Amino acid sequence: MAVWRNLRSRNLLALCVCVYVLLHAINARPANMSASKDKVPVSKDKDENEILPPDHLNGLKMERDGHLNKDFHQEVFLGKDMEEFDEDSEPRRNRKKLIEIFTKVDANKDRSVSAKEMQHWIMEKTKEHFQEAQTENKNSFRAVDPDGDGRVTWDEYRVKFLASKGFNEKEMAEKIKKNEDLKLDEETQEVLESLKDRWFQADNNPTDQLLNEQEFLSFLHPEHSRGMLQYMVKEIVRDLDQDGDKKLTVSEFISLPFGTVENQHAQDVDDDWVKERKKEFEDVIDANHDGIVTMAELEEYMDPMNEHNALNEAKQMIAVADENQNSHLELEEILRYSEYFTGSKLMDYARNVHEEF
């Protein structure tokens, strides 16, 4: 009996401790979740995405941070149809859509796709991405140009950016007007400084520190401006260049700048990733194969409207699936390698293919 009373007493004591801890945590929670008057939790809504330069640019071989664009082949093959080939789409519908695309690429209707035909198709799909960016830019520009005068100052954009990050728009506008300290956290301040550099780079001659709609398009999408594309290349080289010579060696290219991945050590030892970047450097980017990539070579590689690049890409895409080695793509081959072209696997790709075609 004494043992039982002792055990019950211990259980009661443990229960009391648990209740105390719970109540203490509940009472303390509002203090931990409280935000300053100027800032609320960071929002990842559509408005923020509309006015921020995207890290990923459709139809470009490289991301802003120096990563290779993993979806490049699919982007330049599918264009605006990329969203139709998602993981949940029905295989038979995907096969039918892919057959439709094949018939369009096959311009001379000889039931095979040549490198020239694929090059022409790639250029057309890249233009689709350009047109899509221009359409989106109109909405983005209206978001930062509320008075509709067709020009946006850096301060106007800065207010909208901070509002998209959760700051109070009116308070930020008032502080900027009075030239007061905005009291920003270090990360937000660094992003603003980077955006400011891009902003003034996008301001074409004669510079007036104002961006019109076309200049704002270049600010968001550097591929639409030769000057901004060159600036993007300089940023990538700056981040990867370890010895300050403004050129890239293969060892520099396969080492990403610190902080661009969550686990730098894990990324460094990823053999497949290193091999892929090494191959791209040696086979594609280093045009004269001297072991050094200059800014001019990288700019040439990055230019989405470069027809020579489009032809090389066409040949590479054909080579991946060209099982009969005739330097052309037949329908059966493109269906068999559907995952490479669309990111989506097709079940029973050859079933009734001739009837459907």
N, C-alpha and C positions, 0 to 999 in steps of 0.2 A: 504494500500500500504506500509506504514511504517513497519507494522507488517511483511508483506511478505519479504521486503528487509532485515529486521532484522533476519528473519528465514533463508533466503538464505545465509546471511553473516555467521551465526552460522554453517550452514552445510559446507560452504566453509572452515571455520576454522577447523572444525573437520576433513575434508578430508585432509587438509594440515598436520595436526598432524599425521594422519594415515600413510601418505606417508613418513613423516620424520622418524617415528618409523620403518617402513619397510626398508627404505634405511639404517638406522643405524644398523639394525639387519643383513642385507646382508653384509654390510661392516665389521661388527664385526665377522662374522662367520668363516672366515679363521683362525683368531687368536684362537678361541675356539677349532677348529678341528686340529690344528697343533700338530705334534708329535715330540718327541725328535729325535735326529739323530740315537740313538741306538735302538729305539723301534717304532714299528708300531702297529696299532690296533690288539688285540689278535685274532689269527686265530683258528678256530675250525675245521680245515680240517682233511683229513684222515691221513696225516703224523703224526700229534700230537697224534691221537688215536693209531697209530701203535707202538709208542715207550713209551707210558705212561702205567703204570700198571692200568688196568681197575678197576673201583669201583665195577662193577658187574661181578661175576664169574659164568658162566653157570654150573649148577649141584651142587652148594654149597648152603646150607640152609640159609646162612647169608652173607650179604654184608660186605665189608671192614669196613664200618662205624657203624656196629652193627645192621642195619635194617634187618628184616627177608626178605628173598627172596620170593617175592609174586608170582613169576613164577616158583617156584621150581617143583611143581607137573607136570606142563606142560613140563618143561625141561627134567625131567628124564623119562617122558612117550613118548615124541615125538623125543627127540634127535635132529639130524640135520634137521628133518622135521618140526621144529617149524615155520619157515617162511611161510610154505604152508598154515597154518591156520591163516590168518590175517582177519581183519575186512571186507575187501572187497571181500574175496573169496566166491565163489558160494556155497550155502548150500548143494546142491545135490553132488557136487564134494567133499566137505568136508566129507559128510556122506560116500561116496564110499571109500575115503582114510582112514577114521576111521575104516571101516569094514576090509580093508586090514591089518591095524595094528592089529586089534583084532585077525585075523587068524594067524598072526605071533606070537603074544604073547601066543596064545593057542597052545602050543608045542605038546601036546598029542592028539589034534584034537577032544576033547570031547565036543566042543562047550561051554566051560566055562573056566574061567581063575582062577587058584588057586593062593594062596599067593606065593608059590615057583616059579610058572611060572612068576608072576609079578616081583618077586625079581630078577630072571635071566634077565628079560627084562630091568629092571632099571639099572642093572650093565652094560648091553650092551650099553644102551643109554648114560650112564655116560662116557663110554670109547669113544663113538663118540665125545663127547665134548672135551675130552682129546686130541684126534687125531686132531680135528679142531684147538685147541689151538697150538699144535705142528706145524701144517702147517702154521698158521698165524705167529708164532714165527720166522720161517725161513725168511720171508719177513721183519719182524721187525728187526731182527738181521742184515740183509744186510744193512738196512737203517742206522744203527749206526756203521757199520764196513765197511766203504767205501774202505779201502785198502785191505779188504778180507783176513787178516791174521788170522782170526778165534778167535781173542781176542779183547776185548774192554776195554779201561781204563775208569775210572770215569770221567776224564776231557773230553774225546771224547764224552761220553754220555751226559755230561752236555752241551756241545756246541750244540749238536743236539736237546736237549730238549729246550734250550733257542731259537734256531732258529725256532722251532715249535710254540713257544709262540710269535713270531713276532720280535725277536731281530735279528740284523745283524750277520749272522754266522761268517763271516771273522773277524769282529771287536771283537766278543766275544772270538773267538779262540786266537786272538792276545793278548787280555787283560788277558786271563787265562794263556797263555804262559809266559807273563811278570809278572804274579801274581799281576795284578792291580785290584783296586776296580771296580766291575761290575756295581755298582750303581743300584741295583735291588730294585723293590718295595717290601714292607714287605710281601705281599701274595706270590709272586714268590719265595722269599728267604725261606719262611717257607716250601713251597712245595719241594724245592731243598734239604733242610735239612732232610725232611722225606724220600725223595727218596734216599739220601745218606746212611741213616741208613739201608734201605732195600737192597741197593746195596752191602754193605759190609756183610750183613747177608747172601746174596746169594752166596758169594765168599767161595766156599768149601775148606776144608783143602786139601793140604797145601795152605794157603791163599797167593795170589800174587797180590791182588788188581786189578785183571783183571777178566772179565767174559767171559767164552766161551759160545757157543750157548745153551748148556744145562743149565748152570747157569743163563743165561739171561732169559730162559724160566721160571725158578723158581722165578726170579725177577719180571716178569710180571704176572705169574700164580703160586702163592704159593701152590696151591693144588697139584702141581707136585713134591713137595719136602717136606719130613717130617719136616725138619728143618725150612723151610719157612712157613709151615702151623702152626707150633708152634709159630713162630714169629708173624704171623697174629693174632693168638689167644691172645697173650700177648698184642698186640696193642688194641684189642677190650676190653679186661679186663681193661687195663690201662685207656681207655676212659670212661668206665662205672663204674668202681670201685670208690666209693665215700669216703670210709674210709681207703683206702690204704692197705687192708689186702690181696690183690691179689686174692680175691674170689668175687663172685657175689651173692647178695641176690635178691629175687624177686623184691623188691622195687628199687634196683639199676638197674635191668635189664629192668624194664618198664619205666625208665627215660633215655632218650637219652642225650648224651653230648651236652652242649650248642653250638649252631651254626650249628647243623646238619640239622635243618629244618628252613624254612624261618620264620615261626611264631611259636616260641617255646611254647607260652602260648596255642595257638590253638591245638598244638600237644599233650600237656600234658593233656588237657581235652577231648581228643578224646577217648571216652569210648570203642568203638569197638577196636581201636588199642591197648589200654591197656589190654583189655580182651584177645586179641589174643596173645600178648606177655606173659601174665601171664600163659595162658594155655600151651603154648609151653615150658615155663620154668618148670612148675610143672609136665607136662605129658611126656615130651620128654628129655629135656636137663639134668635136675636133676635126674640122673640115679638111685641114691640110696634114693631119696625122703627125704633128710634131710634138705631141705630148703636152701641149699648152693650149688652153682655150682663152682667147682674147674676148674683150667686150664685144667686138664686132662679130665674132663667130657666135657668141651666145645670143646676140641680138638677131642674127640671121636665123638661128635655131628657134627663137621665140616668136618670130613674126608669123602670125597665123595666115596672112594673105600672100605668103611666099610660094609661088607656083612650083619652084624647084623642090621645096620641102614637101609640098603636096604630092608631087610625083614620086619622091622617095618613100613617102608614107604609103602611097598606093602600092608600090612594089613590095614593100615590107608586109603589108596586109595580105597581098596575094600569096606571097611566099609562105606565110604561116599555114594556109589551107590548101595550097596547090599540090595535092597528092599525086597527080599524074605528071607533074613537072613540065607543063606546057606553057607556063608563064601567063596563064589565064585562070579565071575562076569559073567553074561550072556551078549550077544550082545545087547539085548534091554536095559539093564541097563546102559551100557557104552554109548549108543547113547542118552539115556534120560539125562545123566549127562555129555554130551559132553563139556559143557562150563568149567566144572571143569578140565577135562582131556586135553582140547585143547585150552581153552580160546575163543572158537567160538560156538555160539548157532546154533543148527540144526533145520530147519523147517520140520515138518511132519516126525520126526525121525523114526516112526514105519512103514511108508508107504512102502510096498513091501520089508520089511527088509528080510524076509525069502527067497524071490526070488533072491534078490541081494546076500545074503549069500550063 
